[in-house]
Amino acid sequence: MMRRRVAIMDSDPAGKIWSEWYAWHPVSPIDDSVFWLETVYRRESPEGLWQYRSFRPEFERQQALTCIPICPGA
C-alpha cells in the first residue's frame, strides 16, 4: 500500500505538518468522532503522542452522526 505525504498546515503557530494516515485501529480525532478503517491525518504532539484530525467539513460530520443508529444493533 502506498502512502502519500500531505502537508496540511494547521492554525498552530508552530506550523506542524499533518500526514495522511490510514486508521487501521480505532482513533479519536480531536475534531470529530471515532474513525476506524478510514483515512485521517496525524502528527506528533510535543509530548510525543499522536494527535489525529479528520479535516471533514461540519456538514459531513453532522451527516455521519445522523447515520448512527439510536439502538445498538439496529
PDB file of N, CA, C and O in Angstrom:
ATOM      1  N   MET A   1       0.841  -1.176   0.000  1.00  0.00           N
ATOM      2  CA  MET A   1       0.000   0.000   0.000  1.00  0.00           C
ATOM      3  C   MET A   1       0.891   1.245   0.000  1.00  0.00           C
ATOM      4  O   MET A   1       1.841   1.339   0.777  1.00  0.00           O
ATOM      5  N   MET A   2       0.586   2.159  -0.843  1.00  0.00           N
ATOM      6  CA  MET A   2       1.388   3.369  -0.985  1.00  0.00           C
ATOM      7  C   MET A   2       0.779   4.503  -0.166  1.00  0.00           C
ATOM      8  O   MET A   2      -0.401   4.822  -0.317  1.00  0.00           O
ATOM      9  N   ARG A   3       1.583   5.106   0.695  1.00  0.00           N
ATOM     10  CA  ARG A   3       1.113   6.246   1.490  1.00  0.00           C
ATOM     11  C   ARG A   3       1.706   7.513   0.913  1.00  0.00           C
ATOM     12  O   ARG A   3       2.899   7.569   0.614  1.00  0.00           O
ATOM     13  N   ARG A   4       0.884   8.518   0.758  1.00  0.00           N
ATOM     14  CA  ARG A   4       1.408   9.787   0.273  1.00  0.00           C
ATOM     15  C   ARG A   4       1.422  10.781   1.425  1.00  0.00           C
ATOM     16  O   ARG A   4       0.559  10.745   2.302  1.00  0.00           O
ATOM     17  N   ARG A   5       2.390  11.647   1.413  1.00  0.00           N
ATOM     18  CA  ARG A   5       2.522  12.671   2.445  1.00  0.00           C
ATOM     19  C   ARG A   5       1.722  13.898   2.032  1.00  0.00           C
ATOM     20  O   ARG A   5       1.778  14.331   0.881  1.00  0.00           O
ATOM     21  N   VAL A   6       0.995  14.439   2.960  1.00  0.00           N
ATOM     22  CA  VAL A   6       0.203  15.629   2.694  1.00  0.00           C
ATOM     23  C   VAL A   6       0.626  16.697   3.688  1.00  0.00           C
ATOM     24  O   VAL A   6       0.652  16.460   4.896  1.00  0.00           O
ATOM     25  N   ALA A   7       0.949  17.849   3.184  1.00  0.00           N
ATOM     26  CA  ALA A   7       1.353  18.946   4.058  1.00  0.00           C
ATOM     27  C   ALA A   7       0.154  19.850   4.298  1.00  0.00           C
ATOM     28  O   ALA A   7      -0.159  20.711   3.476  1.00  0.00           O
ATOM     29  N   ILE A   8      -0.508  19.653   5.413  1.00  0.00           N
ATOM     30  CA  ILE A   8      -1.643  20.492   5.792  1.00  0.00           C
ATOM     31  C   ILE A   8      -1.203  21.316   6.986  1.00  0.00           C
ATOM     32  O   ILE A   8      -0.901  20.778   8.051  1.00  0.00           O
ATOM     33  N   MET A   9      -1.170  22.602   6.800  1.00  0.00           N
ATOM     34  CA  MET A   9      -0.752  23.473   7.883  1.00  0.00           C
ATOM     35  C   MET A   9      -1.970  23.858   8.701  1.00  0.00           C
ATOM     36  O   MET A   9      -2.962  24.348   8.161  1.00  0.00           O
ATOM     37  N   ASP A  10      -1.894  23.640   9.982  1.00  0.00           N
ATOM     38  CA  ASP A  10      -2.965  24.000  10.899  1.00  0.00           C
ATOM     39  C   ASP A  10      -2.734  25.447  11.329  1.00  0.00           C
ATOM     40  O   ASP A  10      -1.711  26.044  10.994  1.00  0.00           O
ATOM     41  N   SER A  11      -3.681  26.003  12.066  1.00  0.00           N
ATOM     42  CA  SER A  11      -3.518  27.362  12.572  1.00  0.00           C
ATOM     43  C   SER A  11      -2.543  27.386  13.748  1.00  0.00           C
ATOM     44  O   SER A  11      -2.370  28.423  14.389  1.00  0.00           O
ATOM     45  N   ASP A  12      -1.920  26.274  14.025  1.00  0.00           N
ATOM     46  CA  ASP A  12      -0.937  26.149  15.088  1.00  0.00           C
ATOM     47  C   ASP A  12       0.257  27.061  14.780  1.00  0.00           C
ATOM     48  O   ASP A  12       0.811  26.999  13.682  1.00  0.00           O
ATOM     49  N   PRO A  13       0.658  27.905  15.735  1.00  0.00           N
ATOM     50  CA  PRO A  13       1.769  28.816  15.468  1.00  0.00           C
ATOM     51  C   PRO A  13       3.080  28.093  15.173  1.00  0.00           C
ATOM     52  O   PRO A  13       3.952  28.648  14.504  1.00  0.00           O
ATOM     53  N   ALA A  14       3.230  26.867  15.659  1.00  0.00           N
ATOM     54  CA  ALA A  14       4.455  26.120  15.395  1.00  0.00           C
ATOM     55  C   ALA A  14       4.489  25.625  13.956  1.00  0.00           C
ATOM     56  O   ALA A  14       5.551  25.247  13.462  1.00  0.00           O
ATOM     57  N   GLY A  15       3.334  25.619  13.268  1.00  0.00           N
ATOM     58  CA  GLY A  15       3.278  25.211  11.870  1.00  0.00           C
ATOM     59  C   GLY A  15       3.588  23.745  11.656  1.00  0.00           C
ATOM     60  O   GLY A  15       4.249  23.385  10.681  1.00  0.00           O
ATOM     61  N   LYS A  16       3.121  22.900  12.550  1.00  0.00           N
ATOM     62  CA  LYS A  16       3.380  21.469  12.423  1.00  0.00           C
ATOM     63  C   LYS A  16       2.610  20.898  11.243  1.00  0.00           C
ATOM     64  O   LYS A  16       1.536  21.391  10.899  1.00  0.00           O
ATOM     65  N   ILE A  17       3.152  19.874  10.630  1.00  0.00           N
ATOM     66  CA  ILE A  17       2.564  19.285   9.434  1.00  0.00           C
ATOM     67  C   ILE A  17       1.771  18.035   9.787  1.00  0.00           C
ATOM     68  O   ILE A  17       2.233  17.196  10.560  1.00  0.00           O
ATOM     69  N   TRP A  18       0.567  17.913   9.213  1.00  0.00           N
ATOM     70  CA  TRP A  18      -0.287  16.739   9.379  1.00  0.00           C
ATOM     71  C   TRP A  18      -0.003  15.784   8.229  1.00  0.00           C
ATOM     72  O   TRP A  18       0.083  16.216   7.079  1.00  0.00           O
ATOM     73  N   SER A  19       0.144  14.493   8.515  1.00  0.00           N
ATOM     74  CA  SER A  19       0.382  13.472   7.497  1.00  0.00           C
ATOM     75  C   SER A  19      -0.857  12.622   7.325  1.00  0.00           C
ATOM     76  O   SER A  19      -1.528  12.286   8.301  1.00  0.00           O
ATOM     77  N   GLU A  20      -1.166  12.267   6.074  1.00  0.00           N
ATOM     78  CA  GLU A  20      -2.293  11.381   5.807  1.00  0.00           C
ATOM     79  C   GLU A  20      -1.941   9.996   6.335  1.00  0.00           C
ATOM     80  O   GLU A  20      -0.818   9.525   6.157  1.00  0.00           O
ATOM     81  N   TRP A  21      -2.913   9.340   6.991  1.00  0.00           N
ATOM     82  CA  TRP A  21      -2.671   8.042   7.611  1.00  0.00           C
ATOM     83  C   TRP A  21      -3.949   7.226   7.582  1.00  0.00           C
ATOM     84  O   TRP A  21      -5.033   7.765   7.808  1.00  0.00           O
ATOM     85  N   TYR A  22      -3.837   5.930   7.307  1.00  0.00           N
ATOM     86  CA  TYR A  22      -4.995   5.037   7.284  1.00  0.00           C
ATOM     87  C   TYR A  22      -5.187   4.462   8.681  1.00  0.00           C
ATOM     88  O   TYR A  22      -4.309   3.768   9.193  1.00  0.00           O
ATOM     89  N   ALA A  23      -6.323   4.744   9.297  1.00  0.00           N
ATOM     90  CA  ALA A  23      -6.595   4.308  10.679  1.00  0.00           C
ATOM     91  C   ALA A  23      -6.954   2.828  10.694  1.00  0.00           C
ATOM     92  O   ALA A  23      -8.127   2.471  10.586  1.00  0.00           O
ATOM     93  N   TRP A  24      -5.958   1.974  10.826  1.00  0.00           N
ATOM     94  CA  TRP A  24      -6.197   0.527  10.860  1.00  0.00           C
ATOM     95  C   TRP A  24      -6.631   0.062  12.241  1.00  0.00           C
ATOM     96  O   TRP A  24      -6.967  -1.109  12.420  1.00  0.00           O
ATOM     97  N   HIS A  25      -6.629   0.949  13.210  1.00  0.00           N
ATOM     98  CA  HIS A  25      -7.214   0.690  14.534  1.00  0.00           C
ATOM     99  C   HIS A  25      -8.041   1.924  14.901  1.00  0.00           C
ATOM    100  O   HIS A  25      -7.781   3.003  14.368  1.00  0.00           O
ATOM    101  N   PRO A  26      -9.027   1.801  15.793  1.00  0.00           N
ATOM    102  CA  PRO A  26      -9.876   2.953  16.132  1.00  0.00           C
ATOM    103  C   PRO A  26      -9.065   4.112  16.724  1.00  0.00           C
ATOM    104  O   PRO A  26      -8.250   3.916  17.625  1.00  0.00           O
ATOM    105  N   VAL A  27      -9.299   5.306  16.208  1.00  0.00           N
ATOM    106  CA  VAL A  27      -8.672   6.522  16.728  1.00  0.00           C
ATOM    107  C   VAL A  27      -9.755   7.576  16.924  1.00  0.00           C
ATOM    108  O   VAL A  27     -10.795   7.546  16.265  1.00  0.00           O
ATOM    109  N   SER A  28      -9.501   8.496  17.829  1.00  0.00           N
ATOM    110  CA  SER A  28     -10.459   9.562  18.116  1.00  0.00           C
ATOM    111  C   SER A  28      -9.835  10.908  17.737  1.00  0.00           C
ATOM    112  O   SER A  28      -9.058  11.468  18.511  1.00  0.00           O
ATOM    113  N   PRO A  29     -10.170  11.431  16.550  1.00  0.00           N
ATOM    114  CA  PRO A  29      -9.627  12.729  16.144  1.00  0.00           C
ATOM    115  C   PRO A  29     -10.074  13.848  17.090  1.00  0.00           C
ATOM    116  O   PRO A  29     -11.137  13.760  17.705  1.00  0.00           O
ATOM    117  N   ILE A  30      -9.267  14.884  17.199  1.00  0.00           N
ATOM    118  CA  ILE A  30      -9.589  15.993  18.098  1.00  0.00           C
ATOM    119  C   ILE A  30     -10.747  16.830  17.579  1.00  0.00           C
ATOM    120  O   ILE A  30     -11.313  17.629  18.324  1.00  0.00           O
ATOM    121  N   ASP A  31     -11.109  16.657  16.302  1.00  0.00           N
ATOM    122  CA  ASP A  31     -12.183  17.460  15.717  1.00  0.00           C
ATOM    123  C   ASP A  31     -13.369  16.630  15.235  1.00  0.00           C
ATOM    124  O   ASP A  31     -14.209  17.144  14.496  1.00  0.00           O
ATOM    125  N   ASP A  32     -13.460  15.366  15.632  1.00  0.00           N
ATOM    126  CA  ASP A  32     -14.507  14.500  15.080  1.00  0.00           C
ATOM    127  C   ASP A  32     -14.735  13.310  16.009  1.00  0.00           C
ATOM    128  O   ASP A  32     -14.145  13.223  17.086  1.00  0.00           O
ATOM    129  N   SER A  33     -15.607  12.392  15.571  1.00  0.00           N
ATOM    130  CA  SER A  33     -15.869  11.180  16.346  1.00  0.00           C
ATOM    131  C   SER A  33     -14.871  10.090  15.941  1.00  0.00           C
ATOM    132  O   SER A  33     -13.940  10.358  15.182  1.00  0.00           O
ATOM    133  N   VAL A  34     -15.055   8.890  16.430  1.00  0.00           N
ATOM    134  CA  VAL A  34     -14.112   7.788  16.207  1.00  0.00           C
ATOM    135  C   VAL A  34     -14.011   7.425  14.726  1.00  0.00           C
ATOM    136  O   VAL A  34     -15.020   7.345  14.026  1.00  0.00           O
ATOM    137  N   PHE A  35     -12.789   7.209  14.264  1.00  0.00           N
ATOM    138  CA  PHE A  35     -12.511   6.749  12.903  1.00  0.00           C
ATOM    139  C   PHE A  35     -11.841   5.390  12.985  1.00  0.00           C
ATOM    140  O   PHE A  35     -11.006   5.143  13.855  1.00  0.00           O
ATOM    141  N   TRP A  36     -12.221   4.511  12.066  1.00  0.00           N
ATOM    142  CA  TRP A  36     -11.608   3.185  12.001  1.00  0.00           C
ATOM    143  C   TRP A  36     -11.720   2.700  10.573  1.00  0.00           C
ATOM    144  O   TRP A  36     -12.798   2.761   9.980  1.00  0.00           O
ATOM    145  N   LEU A  37     -10.634   2.225  10.017  1.00  0.00           N
ATOM    146  CA  LEU A  37     -10.558   1.767   8.630  1.00  0.00           C
ATOM    147  C   LEU A  37     -10.933   2.882   7.656  1.00  0.00           C
ATOM    148  O   LEU A  37     -11.614   2.656   6.656  1.00  0.00           O
ATOM    149  N   GLU A  38     -10.473   4.083   7.974  1.00  0.00           N
ATOM    150  CA  GLU A  38     -10.688   5.267   7.141  1.00  0.00           C
ATOM    151  C   GLU A  38      -9.410   6.099   7.164  1.00  0.00           C
ATOM    152  O   GLU A  38      -8.532   5.877   7.998  1.00  0.00           O
ATOM    153  N   THR A  39      -9.312   7.040   6.261  1.00  0.00           N
ATOM    154  CA  THR A  39      -8.154   7.927   6.219  1.00  0.00           C
ATOM    155  C   THR A  39      -8.364   9.107   7.160  1.00  0.00           C
ATOM    156  O   THR A  39      -9.407   9.760   7.134  1.00  0.00           O
ATOM    157  N   VAL A  40      -7.363   9.369   7.986  1.00  0.00           N
ATOM    158  CA  VAL A  40      -7.337  10.537   8.862  1.00  0.00           C
ATOM    159  C   VAL A  40      -5.965  11.189   8.691  1.00  0.00           C
ATOM    160  O   VAL A  40      -5.137  10.714   7.914  1.00  0.00           O
ATOM    161  N   TYR A  41      -5.735  12.259   9.409  1.00  0.00           N
ATOM    162  CA  TYR A  41      -4.439  12.928   9.397  1.00  0.00           C
ATOM    163  C   TYR A  41      -3.874  12.890  10.810  1.00  0.00           C
ATOM    164  O   TYR A  41      -4.615  12.997  11.787  1.00  0.00           O
ATOM    165  N   ARG A  42      -2.562  12.738  10.911  1.00  0.00           N
ATOM    166  CA  ARG A  42      -1.946  12.682  12.235  1.00  0.00           C
ATOM    167  C   ARG A  42      -0.636  13.458  12.247  1.00  0.00           C
ATOM    168  O   ARG A  42      -0.004  13.684  11.215  1.00  0.00           O
ATOM    169  N   ARG A  43      -0.256  13.858  13.464  1.00  0.00           N
ATOM    170  CA  ARG A  43       1.035  14.489  13.707  1.00  0.00           C
ATOM    171  C   ARG A  43       1.442  14.144  15.128  1.00  0.00           C
ATOM    172  O   ARG A  43       0.613  13.737  15.941  1.00  0.00           O
ATOM    173  N   GLU A  44       2.706  14.307  15.415  1.00  0.00           N
ATOM    174  CA  GLU A  44       3.203  14.018  16.758  1.00  0.00           C
ATOM    175  C   GLU A  44       3.121  15.286  17.601  1.00  0.00           C
ATOM    176  O   GLU A  44       3.546  16.361  17.177  1.00  0.00           O
ATOM    177  N   SER A  45       2.568  15.140  18.801  1.00  0.00           N
ATOM    178  CA  SER A  45       2.450  16.281  19.708  1.00  0.00           C
ATOM    179  C   SER A  45       3.805  16.545  20.371  1.00  0.00           C
ATOM    180  O   SER A  45       4.701  15.705  20.291  1.00  0.00           O
ATOM    181  N   PRO A  46       3.964  17.691  21.019  1.00  0.00           N
ATOM    182  CA  PRO A  46       5.222  17.969  21.726  1.00  0.00           C
ATOM    183  C   PRO A  46       5.541  16.930  22.809  1.00  0.00           C
ATOM    184  O   PRO A  46       6.703  16.728  23.161  1.00  0.00           O
ATOM    185  N   GLU A  47       4.491  16.271  23.334  1.00  0.00           N
ATOM    186  CA  GLU A  47       4.690  15.245  24.364  1.00  0.00           C
ATOM    187  C   GLU A  47       5.083  13.899  23.765  1.00  0.00           C
ATOM    188  O   GLU A  47       5.351  12.952  24.505  1.00  0.00           O
ATOM    189  N   GLY A  48       5.122  13.798  22.445  1.00  0.00           N
ATOM    190  CA  GLY A  48       5.484  12.547  21.791  1.00  0.00           C
ATOM    191  C   GLY A  48       4.310  11.628  21.506  1.00  0.00           C
ATOM    192  O   GLY A  48       4.512  10.480  21.112  1.00  0.00           O
ATOM    193  N   LEU A  49       3.074  12.114  21.699  1.00  0.00           N
ATOM    194  CA  LEU A  49       1.875  11.315  21.429  1.00  0.00           C
ATOM    195  C   LEU A  49       1.309  11.703  20.068  1.00  0.00           C
ATOM    196  O   LEU A  49       1.536  12.814  19.590  1.00  0.00           O
ATOM    197  N   TRP A  50       0.570  10.783  19.445  1.00  0.00           N
ATOM    198  CA  TRP A  50      -0.062  11.085  18.162  1.00  0.00           C
ATOM    199  C   TRP A  50      -1.348  11.864  18.374  1.00  0.00           C
ATOM    200  O   TRP A  50      -2.138  11.539  19.260  1.00  0.00           O
ATOM    201  N   GLN A  51      -1.558  12.893  17.562  1.00  0.00           N
ATOM    202  CA  GLN A  51      -2.817  13.637  17.501  1.00  0.00           C
ATOM    203  C   GLN A  51      -3.439  13.331  16.147  1.00  0.00           C
ATOM    204  O   GLN A  51      -2.740  13.239  15.139  1.00  0.00           O
ATOM    205  N   TYR A  52      -4.763  13.173  16.132  1.00  0.00           N
ATOM    206  CA  TYR A  52      -5.468  12.844  14.893  1.00  0.00           C
ATOM    207  C   TYR A  52      -6.499  13.918  14.579  1.00  0.00           C
ATOM    208  O   TYR A  52      -7.083  14.511  15.485  1.00  0.00           O
ATOM    209  N   ARG A  53      -6.722  14.168  13.276  1.00  0.00           N
ATOM    210  CA  ARG A  53      -7.767  15.085  12.802  1.00  0.00           C
ATOM    211  C   ARG A  53      -8.386  14.495  11.556  1.00  0.00           C
ATOM    212  O   ARG A  53      -7.739  13.756  10.814  1.00  0.00           O
ATOM    213  N   SER A  54      -9.649  14.829  11.332  1.00  0.00           N
ATOM    214  CA  SER A  54     -10.316  14.341  10.128  1.00  0.00           C
ATOM    215  C   SER A  54     -10.353  15.398   9.032  1.00  0.00           C
ATOM    216  O   SER A  54     -10.366  15.057   7.849  1.00  0.00           O
ATOM    217  N   PHE A  55     -10.371  16.668   9.402  1.00  0.00           N
ATOM    218  CA  PHE A  55     -10.499  17.781   8.473  1.00  0.00           C
ATOM    219  C   PHE A  55     -11.779  17.676   7.641  1.00  0.00           C
ATOM    220  O   PHE A  55     -11.838  18.196   6.527  1.00  0.00           O
ATOM    221  N   ARG A  56     -12.815  16.999   8.182  1.00  0.00           N
ATOM    222  CA  ARG A  56     -14.102  16.923   7.476  1.00  0.00           C
ATOM    223  C   ARG A  56     -14.878  18.205   7.725  1.00  0.00           C
ATOM    224  O   ARG A  56     -14.824  18.755   8.825  1.00  0.00           O
ATOM    225  N   PRO A  57     -15.605  18.695   6.714  1.00  0.00           N
ATOM    226  CA  PRO A  57     -16.455  19.875   6.929  1.00  0.00           C
ATOM    227  C   PRO A  57     -17.568  19.551   7.930  1.00  0.00           C
ATOM    228  O   PRO A  57     -17.942  18.391   8.103  1.00  0.00           O
ATOM    229  N   GLU A  58     -18.085  20.576   8.574  1.00  0.00           N
ATOM    230  CA  GLU A  58     -19.117  20.398   9.607  1.00  0.00           C
ATOM    231  C   GLU A  58     -20.345  19.662   9.078  1.00  0.00           C
ATOM    232  O   GLU A  58     -20.895  18.815   9.782  1.00  0.00           O
ATOM    233  N   PHE A  59     -20.790  19.962   7.860  1.00  0.00           N
ATOM    234  CA  PHE A  59     -21.988  19.295   7.343  1.00  0.00           C
ATOM    235  C   PHE A  59     -21.756  17.795   7.145  1.00  0.00           C
ATOM    236  O   PHE A  59     -22.689  17.008   7.307  1.00  0.00           O
ATOM    237  N   GLU A  60     -20.523  17.381   6.795  1.00  0.00           N
ATOM    238  CA  GLU A  60     -20.228  15.948   6.670  1.00  0.00           C
ATOM    239  C   GLU A  60     -20.234  15.273   8.041  1.00  0.00           C
ATOM    240  O   GLU A  60     -20.680  14.133   8.170  1.00  0.00           O
ATOM    241  N   ARG A  61     -19.742  15.972   9.065  1.00  0.00           N
ATOM    242  CA  ARG A  61     -19.774  15.412  10.426  1.00  0.00           C
ATOM    243  C   ARG A  61     -21.204  15.207  10.887  1.00  0.00           C
ATOM    244  O   ARG A  61     -21.542  14.163  11.445  1.00  0.00           O
ATOM    245  N   GLN A  62     -22.049  16.212  10.650  1.00  0.00           N
ATOM    246  CA  GLN A  62     -23.455  16.105  11.052  1.00  0.00           C
ATOM    247  C   GLN A  62     -24.161  14.990  10.295  1.00  0.00           C
ATOM    248  O   GLN A  62     -24.966  14.262  10.876  1.00  0.00           O
ATOM    249  N   GLN A  63     -23.874  14.850   9.019  1.00  0.00           N
ATOM    250  CA  GLN A  63     -24.485  13.796   8.210  1.00  0.00           C
ATOM    251  C   GLN A  63     -24.075  12.418   8.726  1.00  0.00           C
ATOM    252  O   GLN A  63     -24.903  11.509   8.776  1.00  0.00           O
ATOM    253  N   ALA A  64     -22.818  12.253   9.106  1.00  0.00           N
ATOM    254  CA  ALA A  64     -22.350  10.975   9.640  1.00  0.00           C
ATOM    255  C   ALA A  64     -23.029  10.657  10.969  1.00  0.00           C
ATOM    256  O   ALA A  64     -23.343   9.498  11.242  1.00  0.00           O
ATOM    257  N   LEU A  65     -23.258  11.681  11.801  1.00  0.00           N
ATOM    258  CA  LEU A  65     -23.914  11.457  13.091  1.00  0.00           C
ATOM    259  C   LEU A  65     -25.362  11.012  12.929  1.00  0.00           C
ATOM    260  O   LEU A  65     -25.867  10.246  13.749  1.00  0.00           O
ATOM    261  N   THR A  66     -26.032  11.481  11.886  1.00  0.00           N
ATOM    262  CA  THR A  66     -27.430  11.080  11.682  1.00  0.00           C
ATOM    263  C   THR A  66     -27.544   9.633  11.216  1.00  0.00           C
ATOM    264  O   THR A  66     -28.622   9.045  11.303  1.00  0.00           O
ATOM    265  N   CYS A  67     -26.462   9.055  10.728  1.00  0.00           N
ATOM    266  CA  CYS A  67     -26.472   7.660  10.264  1.00  0.00           C
ATOM    267  C   CYS A  67     -26.215   6.668  11.395  1.00  0.00           C
ATOM    268  O   CYS A  67     -26.354   5.461  11.196  1.00  0.00           O
ATOM    269  N   ILE A  68     -25.843   7.157  12.577  1.00  0.00           N
ATOM    270  CA  ILE A  68     -25.576   6.266  13.711  1.00  0.00           C
ATOM    271  C   ILE A  68     -26.908   5.830  14.308  1.00  0.00           C
ATOM    272  O   ILE A  68     -27.723   6.678  14.669  1.00  0.00           O
ATOM    273  N   PRO A  69     -27.146   4.513  14.419  1.00  0.00           N
ATOM    274  CA  PRO A  69     -28.423   4.057  14.988  1.00  0.00           C
ATOM    275  C   PRO A  69     -28.548   4.428  16.464  1.00  0.00           C
ATOM    276  O   PRO A  69     -27.564   4.417  17.203  1.00  0.00           O
ATOM    277  N   ILE A  70     -29.761   4.753  16.879  1.00  0.00           N
ATOM    278  CA  ILE A  70     -30.017   5.099  18.278  1.00  0.00           C
ATOM    279  C   ILE A  70     -29.882   3.862  19.152  1.00  0.00           C
ATOM    280  O   ILE A  70     -29.352   3.929  20.261  1.00  0.00           O
ATOM    281  N   CYS A  71     -30.359   2.749  18.654  1.00  0.00           N
ATOM    282  CA  CYS A  71     -30.317   1.487  19.385  1.00  0.00           C
ATOM    283  C   CYS A  71     -29.210   0.609  18.794  1.00  0.00           C
ATOM    284  O   CYS A  71     -29.257   0.299  17.604  1.00  0.00           O
ATOM    285  N   PRO A  72     -28.212   0.197  19.595  1.00  0.00           N
ATOM    286  CA  PRO A  72     -27.147  -0.652  19.061  1.00  0.00           C
ATOM    287  C   PRO A  72     -27.720  -1.920  18.420  1.00  0.00           C
ATOM    288  O   PRO A  72     -28.622  -2.558  18.962  1.00  0.00           O
ATOM    289  N   GLY A  73     -27.181  -2.257  17.277  1.00  0.00           N
ATOM    290  CA  GLY A  73     -27.636  -3.448  16.572  1.00  0.00           C
ATOM    291  C   GLY A  73     -28.800  -3.192  15.642  1.00  0.00           C
ATOM    292  O   GLY A  73     -29.260  -4.112  14.964  1.00  0.00           O
ATOM    293  N   ALA A  74     -29.294  -1.950  15.593  1.00  0.00           N
ATOM    294  CA  ALA A  74     -30.447  -1.632  14.732  1.00  0.00           C
ATOM    295  C   ALA A  74     -30.026  -1.506  13.291  1.00  0.00           C
ATOM    296  O   ALA A  74     -30.860  -1.242  12.424  1.00  0.00           O
TER     297      ALA A  74
END
